[in-house]
């Protein structure tokens, strides 16, 4: 039986590393230099079925019979073990994504571990609701709600924050007693596979956590969507993919939780702490090379500070450092793949056709011979586009924003809300009531004031309109990953 090798990533089914039944593989590519770093076993519908059957068995066996305390203790040890193997997770994540070590060290890996700790604690301490009901005979009745797992959960993940977003789903699903079949993105298969080793090391029973690699249509993703024994799907990815999954999942009315795309506004008022707003917007636009669903691609700036702000953000963009992602001085990595770069460069070209002024960037940087085959791209700022431009309406998912001036609170809110998406917004102002007024009127699932991406994992996370269905985080995750059953006892 194959063990995990650094240059081969097998499936992980029923506690064992295994190749696909067909023997098919695909390549895992390092976006820094275009090198093939591993072959990856490609699951088909039979492999997915094998994983689902293992997950079902664990659900009705060792995992299902385990008390909530023991289950949550075990999950807390998963967090500890990820931290013990921090450097391996870090190296694997950076090889797959090319993201700078500073970001991966502070965000991806520690938060990936924290998800297990936080959801283990939450579920261990969860109360249930009860009601006393009056009855005609005066004796009454007692109602109480029991939580039970939903069943086998399909977890379909994107490539931008691979470990963090996968464990954000897997940790609460397992804490609630479900078992999972995970499909990492085909671009970033490494850390989900490594987590299989951790699950075995800490004694999570076989079949609780399964990993199937592959693509979407006619591959592992579609097989999860259509499998009749999968009761729920939690998906993070593009809105269009969400629509396809929703159609497929209708066959057995699966529970769905979708975290989808965004075209998020940042709104900067003249009364804001100017330097904080510039630094914050540089971060919200260029972090992770613009590949965070929460990134700001539309920046609205109050007219009195507009020109100064454009110049300051340009300086920030031009100060970003390309280079070896393991070098702490590197502040911007490549995009995830050359294919994705083609898409983003297509928008760079379209913006010119739509009449944009290119303030900075707009092309491919010279990163030297060593990285010539990587997916590098310049951070880019545009001005001068009408709000109807495709570059302002469509999600690009790259290190790019358009900056537009505004003259009143109402105008800023109207432009921000005029979008098919509604994931998050960042507001920069020192004016207390203005901040609350915007918080009330912006159409988005999450509003940050004078900060961005400050996440308390207990708070609701999700979007409105094309940005998603449902909320995860804290009790909202628990509500998605469990079924509530009311028991009514006549006294
Ligand atoms: P994607 O939709 O292309 O792929 C996501 C996952 O879905 C991958 O594992 C892929 O293999 C799978 N998939 C693709 N087609 C499928 C199908 N027909 N059936 C089943 N599975 C299928 O997204 P991506 O390019 O990996 O990620 C980028 C997108 O994710 C962006 O739109 C971004 O905004 C979004 N995103 C959203 C959030 C959020 O929380 N709202 C977080 C991160 C990323």
Boltz pocket constraint, residues with backbone or C-beta under 6 A from the ligand:
constraints:
  - pocket:
      binder: B
      contacts: [[A, 156], [A, 157], [A, 158], [A, 159], [A, 160], [A, 165], [A, 183], [A, 184], [A, 185], [A, 186], [A, 214], [A, 215], [A, 216], [A, 217], [A, 220], [A, 221], [A, 222], [A, 225], [A, 236], [A, 237], [A, 238], [A, 239], [A, 241], [A, 242], [A, 244], [A, 245], [A, 258], [A, 259], [A, 260], [A, 261], [A, 262], [A, 292], [A, 293], [A, 395], [A, 397], [A, 423], [A, 463], [A, 467], [A, 468]]
      max_distance: 6.0
